[in-house]
């Protein structure tokens, strides 16, 4: 398993490689605050982000395919359930090649189906494990979902590289979700993203492994982004570490 860095040991002076821009965006099925469904507006906002990786929530598969074709990106779809309009869930749009992608279920009890998608991306330094999730609306539901995400996915034994988690966590006020993720990962101070015209709630988040150096984090507040969806996208500028040296067995006494 990839060796994690203890808290407080990531310093700006440590050499890093590969700048990477990661974003998270709940597109609300392409429906803007004016009631119009306009995928071209969503595509234009994503272009404004200049991101290498975008985790998208509340998206239909045909919409994800259209955005990928429009933007010249690879697309990985994580279907949580099927609606009348088609397969629905989360997607990852990326400029980077992927070795593997897989979907996981986070549905709690009889609540609305929820889930996530993991994409293992290929970088010169090795693999980057990206998790894109969308949590539920109830406090207990979210607490169960983040516990499952951490124990069954973020701490999975087959992870060989650093981890990044993006998504709409639906945590309206500080609570169990943020505490659980900060127990394993680093992340910025929460920024308000919803509702987009005048945000009050920090629903959309990005967290990253402590071996990754976070250079900046922002909410994208362009005029178009304030109209295209009811969420504003968030963007993190990261620096990936050099490839970790393999662990060596202890020398015999």
Secondary structure, 3 states (H helix, E strand, C coil): CCCCCCCCCCCCCCCEEEEEEEEEEECHHHECCCCCECHHHHHHHHHHHCCCEEEEEEEEHHHHHHHHHHHCCEEEEEEEEEECCEEEEEEEEECCCEEEEEEEECCCCCCCCCEEEEEEEEECCEEEEEEEEECCCCHHHHHHHHHHHHHHHHCCCCCCCCEEEEEECCCCCCCHHHHHHHHHCEECCCCCCECCCCCCECCEEEEECCCCEEEEEEECCCCCHHHHCCECCEEEEEEEECCCCCCCCCCCC
